[in-house]
Amino acid sequence: MPTDSLAQLTREMLAFVETKGWTQPGSSHPQTPKNIALSLVLESAEVLEHFQWSEQTADRPALAGELADVLLYLMQLAHLHDIDLAEAVRAKLSDNQRREW
């Protein structure tokens, strides 16, 4: 597994959000589950833009940035609902192993 664990990355993301004041009452960027879910979808669409007219991205670093945005919002949404993403992924993989495709 890479050096940076999902739990460590989540802690770093939460520290970043806190330093921006986005968890404070009256924030211009309230970190509610609905707002984070909307942001997750919007960032996912930005990933899709990289493949709008091609099977390959023309800008790999920009794609990496958009993928990172998606992961950051996903981690935050999981945190807000007390979901261990690593555990959820393992459970989903186990479920998928039993499925017929």
Backbone bond lengths (Angstrom), bond angles and torsions (degrees), N, CA, C in turn:
res aa  C-N    CA-C-N  psi(-1)  N-CA   C-N-CA  omega(-1)  CA-C   N-CA-C  phi
1 M - - - 1.457 - - 1.529 109.10 -
2 P 1.326 116.77 143.94 1.470 119.42 179.79 1.524 112.24 -57.91
3 T 1.307 114.83 161.64 1.463 121.09 -179.22 1.527 111.79 -58.13
4 D 1.344 117.24 -42.18 1.456 121.27 -179.11 1.518 109.66 -84.73
5 S 1.325 116.35 112.05 1.455 119.70 177.28 1.519 109.44 -79.78
6 L 1.321 115.55 160.22 1.455 120.62 177.44 1.522 110.34 -60.03
7 A 1.329 116.90 -38.85 1.463 120.29 178.65 1.526 111.13 -63.27
8 Q 1.325 117.18 -41.47 1.467 120.92 178.88 1.522 110.64 -66.20
9 L 1.322 116.75 -43.54 1.465 120.13 178.00 1.525 110.92 -62.23
10 T 1.320 116.95 -37.88 1.472 120.68 177.65 1.519 110.49 -63.11
11 R 1.321 117.06 -43.40 1.470 120.23 178.23 1.528 110.72 -61.11
12 E 1.322 116.74 -42.15 1.457 120.33 179.44 1.530 110.65 -65.62
13 M 1.326 117.71 -39.80 1.458 121.52 178.10 1.521 110.00 -64.10
14 L 1.328 117.41 -44.44 1.461 120.82 179.90 1.527 111.26 -63.21
15 A 1.318 117.27 -39.63 1.469 120.90 177.60 1.530 110.03 -63.16
16 F 1.320 117.41 -41.45 1.458 121.43 177.81 1.525 110.96 -61.00
17 V 1.333 116.49 -49.08 1.466 121.50 -179.67 1.532 110.09 -58.86
18 E 1.314 116.03 -41.51 1.471 120.89 -179.87 1.529 110.88 -64.65
19 T 1.340 117.15 -42.53 1.469 119.21 -178.99 1.526 111.75 -65.14
20 K 1.311 117.69 -26.22 1.472 121.30 177.69 1.526 112.02 -81.04
21 G 1.335 116.93 -10.28 1.456 120.56 179.37 1.516 114.10 78.78
22 W 1.322 116.80 13.85 1.452 120.56 -174.99 1.527 114.17 -73.88
23 T 1.317 117.27 -10.16 1.473 120.10 177.29 1.528 111.28 -96.18
24 Q 1.318 116.93 -3.13 1.461 121.23 -178.05 1.529 111.15 -81.11
25 P 1.328 116.93 146.45 1.473 119.38 175.37 1.536 110.21 -56.12
26 G 1.311 116.43 139.45 1.450 120.78 179.13 1.517 114.47 81.67
27 S 1.331 117.50 5.86 1.456 120.91 179.62 1.524 110.15 -60.31
28 S 1.320 115.77 146.65 1.465 120.27 175.57 1.531 111.46 -75.99
29 H 1.315 115.97 -9.67 1.463 122.11 178.34 1.536 109.27 -130.28
30 P 1.340 118.31 65.07 1.466 119.78 -176.49 1.526 111.42 -60.41
31 Q 1.303 114.77 131.47 1.456 121.36 -174.02 1.533 111.23 -91.02
32 T 1.317 116.37 58.15 1.458 121.10 179.03 1.528 108.84 -84.98
33 P 1.325 116.98 156.08 1.464 118.57 178.01 1.530 112.92 -54.33
34 K 1.331 117.51 -42.40 1.467 120.35 179.46 1.525 110.74 -61.99
35 N 1.321 117.91 -46.22 1.465 120.68 -179.42 1.523 111.69 -63.90
36 I 1.317 116.62 -39.16 1.463 119.96 179.71 1.522 110.06 -69.45
37 A 1.334 118.14 -40.68 1.465 121.22 177.97 1.528 110.63 -62.84
38 L 1.330 117.05 -42.18 1.468 120.16 176.79 1.525 110.82 -62.00
39 S 1.307 116.66 -43.56 1.466 120.88 179.42 1.531 110.76 -63.22
40 L 1.311 116.68 -37.97 1.466 121.63 177.91 1.532 110.33 -60.28
41 V 1.317 116.63 -45.39 1.464 120.77 179.32 1.531 110.74 -65.61
42 L 1.312 117.05 -42.72 1.467 120.34 179.62 1.527 111.41 -62.35
43 E 1.317 116.25 -43.33 1.469 119.96 178.66 1.523 110.82 -66.55
44 S 1.335 117.32 -35.95 1.465 120.66 176.70 1.519 110.60 -62.14
45 A 1.323 116.42 -38.68 1.463 120.35 176.98 1.531 110.63 -63.98
46 E 1.315 117.27 -34.46 1.461 120.31 177.61 1.524 111.07 -66.77
47 V 1.337 117.04 -31.26 1.464 120.53 172.97 1.531 108.62 -63.83
48 L 1.312 116.30 -46.41 1.460 121.46 -178.15 1.522 112.32 -60.32
49 E 1.324 117.08 -33.38 1.464 120.28 178.81 1.525 112.38 -56.83
50 H 1.315 117.41 -29.97 1.462 121.18 -179.69 1.525 112.01 -65.53
51 F 1.326 116.70 -18.91 1.456 121.06 -177.05 1.524 112.29 -118.73
52 Q 1.331 116.65 16.52 1.459 120.96 -175.36 1.523 112.15 -58.16
53 W 1.302 118.52 -43.13 1.463 121.02 -176.57 1.523 112.43 -122.80
54 S 1.303 116.91 16.57 1.458 119.61 -176.36 1.526 110.29 -155.69
55 E 1.299 115.35 158.43 1.470 120.73 175.79 1.531 111.35 -84.35
56 Q 1.324 117.08 -13.19 1.461 122.41 -179.68 1.522 109.30 -127.11
57 T 1.322 115.75 148.04 1.463 119.33 175.75 1.527 110.05 -77.55
58 A 1.302 115.55 145.79 1.464 120.61 176.12 1.526 111.19 -87.98
59 D 1.342 116.48 -12.41 1.466 120.93 -174.64 1.523 109.50 -137.01
60 R 1.325 114.76 84.77 1.474 120.21 -177.24 1.532 113.46 -59.69
61 P 1.332 120.70 -43.19 1.465 120.31 177.24 1.532 112.81 -60.86
62 A 1.328 116.89 -39.32 1.470 119.44 178.12 1.525 110.50 -66.47
63 L 1.336 117.38 -39.90 1.458 120.70 176.09 1.528 110.28 -61.17
64 A 1.318 116.54 -42.88 1.467 120.18 178.55 1.529 110.45 -59.18
65 G 1.314 117.21 -40.41 1.462 120.90 178.09 1.516 111.85 -63.86
66 E 1.342 116.95 -41.58 1.467 119.81 179.02 1.529 110.91 -67.82
67 L 1.327 117.65 -39.72 1.460 120.37 176.71 1.529 110.79 -62.58
68 A 1.329 116.03 -38.40 1.463 119.91 177.17 1.529 110.63 -64.24
69 D 1.331 117.52 -41.05 1.467 120.24 176.89 1.520 110.92 -59.13
70 V 1.342 116.73 -43.76 1.467 120.73 179.11 1.528 109.95 -60.22
71 L 1.324 116.62 -46.69 1.467 119.96 -179.40 1.526 111.43 -63.39
72 L 1.317 117.32 -41.19 1.464 120.28 179.64 1.531 111.55 -60.62
73 Y 1.336 116.95 -45.67 1.466 119.23 178.38 1.524 111.16 -67.43
74 L 1.317 117.42 -37.29 1.458 120.80 177.68 1.527 111.00 -63.05
75 M 1.321 116.54 -44.02 1.467 120.31 178.02 1.519 110.85 -62.80
76 Q 1.323 116.72 -39.89 1.459 119.12 -178.89 1.529 110.93 -67.86
77 L 1.326 117.14 -41.48 1.461 120.41 178.76 1.528 110.58 -63.81
78 A 1.313 117.08 -41.52 1.464 120.63 176.43 1.521 110.34 -61.92
79 H 1.322 116.71 -42.72 1.466 120.51 179.36 1.529 111.03 -61.46
80 L 1.326 116.77 -43.72 1.464 120.49 -178.65 1.529 112.19 -62.36
81 H 1.327 116.36 -23.39 1.467 120.63 -179.59 1.525 112.15 -110.18
82 D 1.333 116.44 13.28 1.461 122.32 177.92 1.528 111.75 53.17
83 I 1.326 115.38 47.27 1.464 122.12 178.00 1.518 108.38 -108.17
84 D 1.309 115.96 127.20 1.460 122.13 174.80 1.527 106.37 -82.99
85 L 1.334 116.59 106.62 1.455 120.34 -175.64 1.523 112.75 -61.99
86 A 1.314 117.66 -40.69 1.463 119.86 179.48 1.529 109.90 -60.61
87 E 1.314 116.32 -44.31 1.463 120.78 177.98 1.529 110.76 -64.55
88 A 1.328 116.99 -41.70 1.467 121.11 179.57 1.528 110.87 -63.28
89 V 1.324 117.34 -40.48 1.467 120.89 179.07 1.523 110.07 -65.59
90 R 1.328 116.68 -44.72 1.471 118.98 178.68 1.523 111.49 -61.34
91 A 1.335 117.52 -41.29 1.464 121.18 178.74 1.522 110.30 -64.60
92 K 1.329 116.86 -41.02 1.464 120.39 -179.84 1.523 111.04 -66.86
93 L 1.328 116.82 -41.33 1.463 120.08 176.89 1.526 110.57 -60.96
94 S 1.313 116.40 -41.00 1.466 120.86 178.00 1.528 110.70 -63.30
95 D 1.332 116.62 -44.30 1.475 120.91 176.70 1.526 110.41 -60.36
96 N 1.323 115.94 -44.74 1.463 119.81 -177.67 1.531 112.54 -65.67
97 Q 1.329 117.02 -30.69 1.469 120.29 177.30 1.525 111.08 -60.55
98 R 1.309 116.71 -32.20 1.473 121.62 -177.93 1.523 112.66 -85.79
99 R 1.306 117.81 -11.15 1.468 121.25 -177.16 1.526 111.40 -82.04
100 E 1.309 114.45 152.07 1.466 121.61 171.87 1.511 107.33 -98.38
101 W 1.313 116.22 131.18 1.469 120.00 -177.69 1.490 110.24 -102.67
